[in-house]
């Protein structure tokens, strides 16, 4: 009898181990970006080939803003408010397949892609004091209408995955969108700053939560930094001592090399 029970248990364990392979055989998984069948052993929603074709920001990079250094002085740092301690991004945008990965997350409904994106963002090196002091993650809020249309806030998904890896909380009730803003895609840097001016406001209890904190502000992509700077300003004026910024993608500035 005991031998029979052991045999049944072994058979069940074998069946459970085989189920994923059977499922892949009957319903082969496809990459969320290139739509080709995933290779055996790949467990994420984006295949290894697509990740390999995403263009990482090249080295050397500025210690403060993380931008590739192509000139003696860092022009990108000048765009950041003085209370922003550091900024980091993982990939150029569009940057080979990096843009398609973001598109799959935001517009393709592949919300699960956020975890693999955050994994790569979490690998970015930071100054020692940022690692020691960071106490919370805050995601750039979406306008309510846009979040309802999309079904989620992609920055919150990235922020939640980062907070889990860094063992600090994701705080979602300190800053909200005060008004909807138009798309920034075709605007000049000056128009972008005007477009997001006053776009965020702090909640009533924000000062209590933020007082003296080193906040990590998260977004999917940074272009000129206008949206992030505006949100960072709201956090600073509401009690945060210092803010650092992390995004998955970053648009090249004039004169940057894409590889």
C-alpha positions in Angstrom: 0.0 0.0 0.0 2.8 2.4 0.9 4.6 1.7 -2.3 1.3 2.4 -4.2 1.0 5.8 -2.5 4.6 6.7 -3.3 4.0 5.7 -6.9 0.8 7.8 -7.1 2.6 10.8 -5.6 5.5 10.5 -8.0 3.1 10.3 -10.9 1.3 13.4 -9.8 4.6 15.3 -9.4 5.7 14.2 -12.9 2.4 15.3 -14.4 2.7 18.7 -12.7 6.2 19.1 -14.1 5.0 18.2 -17.6 2.0 20.5 -17.7 3.9 23.7 -18.7 5.5 21.8 -21.6 2.2 20.4 -22.7 0.6 23.8 -22.5 3.4 25.3 -24.6 3.0 22.5 -27.2 -0.8 23.0 -27.5 -0.8 26.8 -27.1 2.8 28.0 -27.9 3.6 31.3 -26.2 4.6 34.2 -28.4 6.8 37.2 -27.7 4.8 40.3 -26.8 7.0 42.4 -29.1 8.0 40.4 -32.2 5.2 37.8 -31.9 7.5 34.9 -32.7 7.3 31.7 -30.7 9.3 31.8 -27.4 12.3 29.6 -27.2 12.3 26.7 -24.7 13.0 27.8 -21.2 12.0 31.5 -21.7 9.6 32.5 -19.0 9.0 36.2 -19.6 6.7 37.9 -22.1 9.5 39.4 -24.2 12.0 37.0 -25.9 15.7 37.2 -25.3 16.3 38.3 -28.9 14.1 41.4 -28.4 15.9 42.3 -25.2 19.2 41.9 -26.9 18.2 44.4 -29.5 17.2 47.1 -27.0 19.9 49.8 -26.9 21.2 50.4 -23.4 22.6 53.9 -22.6 26.3 53.7 -23.4 29.1 54.4 -20.9 30.6 56.5 -19.5 27.6 58.1 -17.8 27.2 61.1 -15.6 27.3 60.1 -11.9 24.4 62.4 -11.1 22.0 62.2 -14.0 23.1 58.9 -15.6 23.3 60.5 -19.1 26.0 59.3 -21.4 28.9 61.8 -21.2 29.8 63.1 -24.7 31.1 66.5 -23.7 33.2 67.9 -20.8 30.1 69.4 -19.0 26.8 67.5 -18.6 24.0 69.4 -20.4 21.3 67.0 -19.1 22.1 67.7 -15.5 21.1 71.4 -16.1 17.6 70.3 -16.9 17.1 68.8 -13.4 16.0 70.9 -10.4 18.7 71.3 -7.7 16.8 69.1 -5.2 17.0 66.1 -7.6 19.9 64.1 -6.3 20.2 61.5 -9.2 18.5 60.2 -12.2 18.8 56.9 -14.0 17.5 55.3 -17.2 18.1 51.9 -18.7 17.5 52.2 -22.5 17.4 54.7 -25.3 14.0 55.5 -26.7 13.0 54.4 -29.3 16.4 52.5 -29.0 15.9 49.5 -31.2 13.3 47.3 -29.5 13.1 49.3 -26.3 10.3 51.5 -27.8 8.4 48.4 -28.8 8.6 47.0 -25.3 7.2 50.2 -23.8 4.5 50.1 -26.5 3.5 46.5 -25.6 3.1 47.6 -22.0 1.2 50.8 -22.5 -0.9 50.1 -25.6 -0.7 46.4 -26.2 -2.3 45.4 -22.9 0.8 43.4 -21.9 0.9 44.7 -18.3 3.0 41.7 -17.3 6.0 43.1 -19.2 6.4 45.7 -16.4 8.1 43.2 -14.1 10.9 42.4 -16.6 11.3 46.1 -17.3 11.6 46.9 -13.6 14.1 44.0 -13.2 16.5 45.8 -15.6 15.8 49.2 -14.0 16.7 47.7 -10.6 20.1 46.7 -11.9 21.1 50.3 -12.6 23.9 51.6 -10.3 23.3 54.5 -7.9 25.4 56.8 -5.8 26.0 55.2 -2.4 23.9 57.8 -0.5 20.9 57.2 -2.7 20.9 53.5 -1.9 21.3 54.2 1.8 18.6 56.9 2.0 15.8 56.0 -0.4 12.7 55.4 1.7 9.8 55.2 -0.7 8.8 54.9 -4.4 6.3 57.2 -6.0 5.0 56.7 -9.5 4.0 59.5 -11.8 0.2 59.6 -11.7 -1.9 59.4 -14.8 -5.0 61.5 -15.4 -8.0 59.5 -14.2 -9.6 59.3 -17.7 -6.4 58.0 -19.3 -6.0 55.4 -16.5 -9.5 54.2 -17.0 -9.0 54.0 -20.7 -5.7 52.0 -20.3 -6.9 50.0 -17.4 -3.7 50.6 -15.3 -1.0 53.1 -14.8 2.2 51.7 -16.3 4.4 53.8 -13.9 2.6 52.2 -10.9 3.3 48.7 -12.3 7.0 49.6 -12.7 7.1 51.3 -9.3 5.5 48.4 -7.5 8.0 45.9 -9.0 10.9 48.2 -8.1 9.7 48.8 -4.5 9.5 45.0 -4.0 13.1 44.6 -5.2 14.4 47.5 -3.1 12.4 46.5 0.0 10.8 49.9 0.4 7.1 50.9 0.1 5.3 52.1 -3.0 3.3 55.2 -1.9 0.4 56.1 -4.1 -1.5 58.7 -2.1 0.8 61.7 -1.9 0.5 63.3 -5.3 -2.3 63.3 -7.9 -3.0 64.8 -11.3 -4.5 68.2 -10.9 -5.5 68.3 -14.5 -5.2 66.3 -17.7 -2.4 67.3 -20.1 -2.1 66.9 -23.8 0.4 64.6 -25.4 4.0 65.9 -25.2 5.2 64.1 -28.3 5.4 67.0 -30.8 6.0 69.8 -28.3 9.2 71.8 -28.0 11.0 71.7 -24.6 9.5 75.1 -23.7 6.0 74.0 -24.7 6.4 70.8 -22.7 7.2 72.7 -19.5 4.2 75.0 -20.1 2.0 72.0 -20.8 2.7 70.3 -17.5 2.9 73.4 -15.3 0.5 72.9 -12.4 -0.4 69.4 -13.6 0.2 67.9 -10.1 -1.0 68.6 -6.6 -0.2 67.0 -3.3 -2.8 65.3 -1.2 -3.9 66.7 2.2 -1.7 64.3 4.2 1.3 64.4 1.8 3.4 66.6 4.1 3.1 64.1 6.9 4.2 61.2 4.7 6.9 63.0 2.8 8.6 65.0 5.5 12.4 64.6 5.2 12.1 61.7 2.8 14.4 60.7 -0.1 11.8 59.7 -2.7 12.4 57.7 -5.9 10.1 59.0 -8.6 9.3 56.5 -11.3 8.1 56.9 -14.9 8.3 54.7 -18.0 10.1 57.2 -20.3 11.8 60.6 -19.9 12.2 63.0 -22.9 13.1 66.5 -21.7 12.3 65.7 -18.1 9.5 68.4 -17.9 6.9 66.1 -16.4 9.2 64.5 -13.9 10.6 67.9 -12.9 7.1 69.3 -12.3 6.1 66.3 -10.2 9.4 66.4 -8.3 8.8 70.0 -7.5 5.3 69.2 -6.1 6.9 66.5 -3.9 9.7 68.9 -2.7 7.3 71.7 -1.9 5.2 69.2 0.1 8.1 68.2 2.4 10.3 65.7 0.6 13.9 66.4 1.4 15.3 65.1 -1.9 14.1 63.3 -5.0 15.8 60.8 -7.3 14.4 59.7 -10.6 14.4 56.4 -12.5 12.8 55.5 -15.9 13.0 52.6 -18.3 13.6 54.7 -21.4 15.3 58.0 -22.1 15.2 60.1 -25.3 18.6 61.1 -26.6 19.6 64.7 -26.6 21.1 66.5 -29.6 24.6 65.1 -30.3 24.1 61.9 -28.3 25.2 58.6 -29.9 22.6 55.9 -29.9 25.0 53.0 -29.4 
